[in-house]
Amino acid sequence: MKELDVSKADASLILSVLGACSTVSRIITGLLADHPRIDCIVLHNGAAIIAGIATCCVSLLNSYWLLMLYGAIFGIFTGRLYSPITDMH
């Protein structure tokens, strides 16, 4: 497997995007979890499955922009893992 030439600054940007997407996702998921027609368990498990599938595909990513996209997807769906937990009964 080929190593990507990603600078420390670019790697930091990926982590920043991941964190920002996670923060926004937690807020949106919290709002969704309060809706009576939304099943929090389905919301949580769906996010876990999508984050897991995205992580399984990491070895296929061969460019900086794909890593950035992965960071955004991973941030969005791992952010969704924690918000609905308090509403699960």
Backbone as ProteinMPNN parsed JSONL, in Angstrom:
{"seq_chain_A": "MKELDVSKADASLILSVLGACSTVSRIITGLLADHPRIDCIVLHNGAAIIAGIATCCVSLLNSYWLLMLYGAIFGIFTGRLYSPITDMH", "coords_chain_A": {"N_chain_A": [[0.833, -1.18, 0.0], [0.504, 2.188, -0.795], [1.912, 5.068, 0.718], [0.373, 8.102, 1.673], [1.195, 11.459, 0.932], [0.746, 13.538, 3.193], [0.712, 16.54, 4.818], [1.448, 17.749, 8.182], [-0.172, 19.926, 8.778], [-2.275, 19.601, 6.953], [-3.276, 17.161, 7.867], [-4.149, 17.961, 10.356], [-6.213, 19.615, 9.569], [-8.028, 17.752, 8.553], [-8.757, 16.46, 10.936], [-9.938, 18.631, 12.204], [-12.16, 19.104, 10.57], [-13.495, 16.694, 11.008], [-14.115, 16.972, 13.754], [-15.742, 19.288, 13.707], [-17.884, 18.453, 12.102], [-18.838, 16.411, 13.72], [-19.72, 17.853, 15.967], [-21.815, 19.474, 14.917], [-23.469, 17.442, 14.025], [-24.195, 16.212, 16.441], [-25.859, 18.136, 17.572], [-27.967, 18.306, 15.691], [-28.841, 15.642, 15.748], [-29.669, 15.46, 18.394], [-31.907, 17.134, 18.31], [-33.475, 15.671, 16.502], [-33.824, 13.309, 17.974], [-35.577, 14.096, 19.934], [-37.978, 14.139, 18.685], [-41.162, 12.636, 18.506], [-41.706, 10.6, 16.633], [-39.352, 9.463, 15.91], [-37.207, 6.765, 16.296], [-34.922, 6.233, 18.704], [-33.102, 4.152, 19.056], [-32.867, 3.003, 16.529], [-31.791, 5.198, 15.217], [-29.316, 5.472, 16.558], [-28.111, 2.882, 16.106], [-28.066, 2.788, 13.316], [-26.295, 4.873, 12.742], [-23.973, 3.826, 13.904], [-23.501, 1.597, 12.279], [-23.055, 2.775, 9.743], [-20.788, 4.379, 10.303], [-19.015, 2.334, 10.924], [-18.866, 0.911, 8.473], [-17.751, 2.906, 6.873], [-15.249, 3.112, 8.108], [-14.203, 0.602, 7.55], [-13.613, 0.949, 4.898], [-11.399, 2.577, 4.778], [-8.825, 1.77, 3.994], [-8.975, 1.845, 1.278], [-8.832, 4.435, 0.508], [-7.17, 6.8, -1.334], [-6.32, 9.394, -1.64], [-5.882, 12.773, -0.52], [-8.288, 14.244, -0.456], [-10.218, 12.264, -0.366], [-9.656, 11.245, 2.142], [-10.382, 13.472, 3.615], [-13.127, 13.52, 3.06], [-13.83, 11.109, 4.275], [-13.22, 11.804, 6.933], [-15.212, 13.73, 7.376], [-17.586, 12.191, 7.037], [-17.188, 10.221, 9.014], [-17.103, 11.868, 11.273], [-19.702, 12.947, 11.253], [-21.33, 10.664, 11.637], [-20.294, 9.418, 13.944], [-20.772, 11.403, 15.727], [-23.472, 11.201, 15.93], [-23.749, 8.981, 17.46], [-23.721, 9.439, 20.21], [-25.594, 11.36, 21.019], [-28.39, 10.403, 21.015], [-28.385, 8.585, 23.138], [-29.156, 9.26, 25.761], [-31.866, 9.392, 25.513], [-32.717, 6.837, 25.109], [-34.69, 4.125, 26.117]], "CA_chain_A": [[0.0, 0.0, 0.0], [1.251, 3.433, -0.938], [1.673, 6.093, 1.732], [-0.015, 9.407, 1.149], [2.036, 12.565, 1.38], [-0.143, 14.507, 3.837], [1.46, 17.32, 5.803], [0.835, 17.843, 9.506], [-1.234, 20.934, 8.707], [-3.415, 18.988, 6.262], [-3.822, 16.156, 8.772], [-4.874, 18.722, 11.371], [-7.452, 20.085, 8.958], [-8.934, 16.598, 8.516], [-9.291, 16.291, 12.296], [-10.821, 19.765, 12.48], [-13.413, 18.829, 9.85], [-14.135, 15.611, 11.749], [-14.675, 17.535, 14.983], [-16.833, 20.215, 13.385], [-19.024, 17.647, 11.646], [-19.355, 15.708, 14.891], [-20.438, 18.818, 16.797], [-23.072, 19.821, 14.246], [-24.283, 16.229, 14.007], [-24.76, 15.996, 17.78], [-26.966, 19.078, 17.757], [-29.075, 17.877, 14.825], [-29.339, 14.368, 16.251], [-30.417, 15.747, 19.612], [-33.213, 17.645, 17.906], [-34.219, 14.548, 15.928], [-34.142, 12.346, 19.025], [-36.709, 14.612, 20.7], [-39.21, 13.981, 17.905], [-41.817, 11.405, 18.948], [-41.76, 9.567, 15.601], [-37.998, 8.973, 15.668], [-36.761, 5.715, 17.209], [-33.532, 6.537, 19.053], [-32.266, 2.969, 18.883], [-32.591, 2.915, 15.094], [-30.892, 6.317, 14.925], [-27.999, 5.113, 17.097], [-27.553, 1.716, 15.423], [-27.791, 3.16, 11.92], [-25.06, 5.671, 12.738], [-22.853, 2.925, 14.201], [-23.252, 0.77, 11.093], [-22.465, 3.607, 8.684], [-19.426, 4.719, 10.722], [-18.223, 1.111, 10.793], [-18.629, 0.647, 7.047], [-16.794, 3.919, 6.414], [-13.942, 2.758, 8.638], [-13.732, -0.568, 6.787], [-13.177, 1.394, 3.567], [-10.273, 3.506, 4.889], [-7.659, 1.294, 3.248], [-9.189, 2.124, -0.144], [-8.703, 5.875, 0.27], [-5.849, 7.022, -1.918], [-6.023, 10.815, -1.845], [-6.177, 13.661, 0.607], [-9.697, 14.635, -0.474], [-10.993, 11.12, 0.116], [-9.476, 11.231, 3.591], [-11.196, 14.576, 4.125], [-14.505, 13.049, 2.982], [-13.966, 10.12, 5.342], [-13.267, 12.538, 8.197], [-16.539, 14.343, 7.494], [-18.572, 11.117, 7.239], [-16.947, 9.624, 10.324], [-17.517, 12.852, 12.264], [-21.165, 13.049, 11.261], [-22.0, 9.485, 12.171], [-19.912, 9.163, 15.332], [-21.478, 12.411, 16.512], [-24.826, 10.692, 16.132], [-23.753, 7.849, 18.383], [-23.837, 9.811, 21.609], [-26.746, 12.225, 21.324], [-29.658, 9.764, 21.39], [-28.238, 7.609, 24.217], [-29.905, 9.671, 26.95], [-33.3, 9.196, 25.262], [-33.033, 5.413, 24.96], [-35.34, 3.539, 27.291]], "C_chain_A": [[0.88, 1.248, 0.0], [0.896, 4.4, 0.193], [1.301, 7.401, 1.067], [0.884, 10.47, 1.734], [1.13, 13.672, 1.915], [0.661, 15.224, 4.918], [0.741, 17.331, 7.148], [-0.317, 18.847, 9.502], [-2.48, 20.363, 8.024], [-4.073, 17.921, 7.128], [-4.63, 16.841, 9.877], [-6.203, 19.233, 10.835], [-8.473, 18.955, 8.876], [-9.569, 16.397, 9.896], [-10.224, 17.432, 12.681], [-12.175, 19.576, 11.811], [-14.192, 17.732, 10.571], [-14.817, 16.161, 13.001], [-15.847, 18.463, 14.728], [-18.078, 19.449, 12.944], [-19.656, 16.893, 12.808], [-20.186, 16.635, 15.769], [-21.799, 19.169, 16.199], [-24.016, 18.62, 14.253], [-24.925, 15.954, 15.367], [-25.96, 16.907, 18.024], [-28.185, 18.629, 16.954], [-29.681, 16.574, 15.331], [-30.127, 14.558, 17.542], [-31.804, 16.277, 19.31], [-34.085, 16.527, 17.326], [-34.674, 13.572, 17.004], [-35.324, 12.803, 19.875], [-38.04, 14.451, 19.967], [-39.862, 12.643, 18.255], [-41.839, 10.281, 17.906], [-40.395, 8.976, 15.265], [-37.641, 7.944, 16.736], [-35.269, 5.911, 17.472], [-32.604, 5.348, 18.852], [-31.904, 2.788, 17.406], [-31.612, 4.013, 14.679], [-29.463, 5.99, 15.361], [-27.367, 3.968, 16.315], [-27.235, 2.001, 13.959], [-26.498, 3.955, 11.803], [-23.848, 4.786, 12.99], [-22.496, 2.074, 12.995], [-22.57, 1.582, 10.002], [-21.033, 4.007, 9.043], [-18.509, 3.505, 10.591], [-17.898, 0.775, 9.353], [-17.618, 1.64, 6.49], [-15.384, 3.574, 6.874], [-13.364, 1.544, 7.914], [-13.169, -0.168, 5.424], [-11.94, 2.29, 3.602], [-9.077, 3.046, 4.055], [-7.787, 1.541, 1.745], [-8.973, 3.596, -0.497], [-7.285, 6.191, -0.179], [-5.549, 8.484, -2.238], [-6.424, 11.601, -0.603], [-7.666, 13.982, 0.677], [-10.602, 13.487, -0.055], [-10.849, 10.969, 1.631], [-10.312, 12.331, 4.257], [-12.678, 14.172, 4.128], [-14.775, 12.007, 4.071], [-14.061, 10.82, 6.709], [-14.629, 13.17, 8.428], [-17.604, 13.287, 7.787], [-18.424, 10.513, 8.631], [-17.387, 10.578, 11.438], [-19.027, 12.951, 12.386], [-21.783, 11.851, 11.982], [-21.511, 9.076, 13.554], [-20.518, 10.218, 16.251], [-22.898, 11.962, 16.83], [-24.885, 9.55, 17.119], [-24.096, 8.257, 19.805], [-25.07, 10.622, 21.943], [-28.002, 11.463, 21.725], [-29.562, 8.821, 22.579], [-29.088, 7.987, 25.429], [-31.414, 9.472, 26.759], [-33.678, 7.734, 25.125], [-33.627, 4.872, 26.258], [-35.37, 2.042, 27.161]], "O_chain_A": [[1.876, 1.326, 0.719], [-0.268, 4.531, 0.573], [1.848, 7.762, 0.025], [1.287, 10.389, 2.894], [0.788, 14.614, 1.201], [1.217, 14.593, 5.817], [-0.432, 16.967, 7.239], [-1.332, 18.626, 10.163], [-3.603, 20.612, 8.462], [-5.297, 17.79, 7.125], [-5.68, 16.341, 10.281], [-7.198, 19.278, 11.558], [-9.662, 19.179, 9.106], [-10.778, 16.189, 10.004], [-11.196, 17.221, 13.406], [-13.215, 19.854, 12.409], [-15.41, 17.831, 10.726], [-15.975, 15.842, 13.269], [-16.838, 18.428, 15.457], [-19.191, 19.765, 13.365], [-20.878, 16.755, 12.87], [-21.244, 16.241, 16.26], [-22.812, 19.161, 16.898], [-25.22, 18.77, 14.462], [-26.072, 15.512, 15.434], [-26.956, 16.489, 18.614], [-29.298, 18.577, 17.478], [-30.902, 16.42, 15.341], [-31.139, 13.891, 17.759], [-32.772, 15.912, 19.978], [-35.278, 16.444, 17.618], [-35.794, 13.065, 16.948], [-36.004, 11.972, 20.477], [-39.105, 14.609, 20.564], [-39.179, 11.62, 18.295], [-41.98, 9.115, 18.274], [-40.297, 8.082, 14.425], [-37.756, 8.213, 17.932], [-34.45, 5.769, 16.563], [-31.435, 5.527, 18.509], [-30.764, 2.457, 17.079], [-30.709, 3.773, 13.878], [-28.514, 6.212, 14.609], [-26.212, 4.067, 15.902], [-26.242, 1.505, 13.428], [-25.705, 3.742, 10.886], [-22.806, 4.971, 12.362], [-21.318, 1.852, 12.717], [-21.603, 1.116, 9.399], [-20.153, 3.978, 8.182], [-17.354, 3.64, 10.19], [-16.769, 0.393, 9.044], [-16.729, 1.263, 5.726], [-14.429, 3.726, 6.113], [-12.155, 1.474, 7.693], [-12.336, -0.88, 4.864], [-11.476, 2.724, 2.548], [-8.386, 3.878, 3.468], [-6.796, 1.452, 1.02], [-8.936, 3.954, -1.674], [-6.319, 5.884, 0.519], [-4.637, 8.782, -3.01], [-7.199, 11.14, 0.235], [-8.243, 13.989, 1.764], [-11.648, 13.716, 0.551], [-11.805, 10.607, 2.318], [-10.875, 12.129, 5.332], [-13.396, 14.449, 5.088], [-15.827, 12.028, 4.71], [-14.895, 10.456, 7.537], [-15.146, 13.149, 9.545], [-18.429, 13.466, 8.683], [-19.411, 10.316, 9.34], [-17.975, 10.147, 12.43], [-19.566, 13.03, 13.49], [-22.655, 12.014, 12.836], [-22.262, 8.431, 14.285], [-20.752, 9.951, 17.43], [-23.451, 12.306, 17.874], [-25.969, 9.185, 17.574], [-24.711, 7.479, 20.534], [-25.546, 10.562, 23.077], [-28.64, 11.845, 22.706], [-30.59, 8.291, 23.002], [-29.68, 7.111, 26.059], [-32.155, 9.392, 27.738], [-34.864, 7.42, 25.033], [-33.121, 5.135, 27.349], [-35.876, 1.356, 28.048]]}, "name": "protein", "num_of_chains": 1, "seq": "MKELDVSKADASLILSVLGACSTVSRIITGLLADHPRIDCIVLHNGAAIIAGIATCCVSLLNSYWLLMLYGAIFGIFTGRLYSPITDMH"}
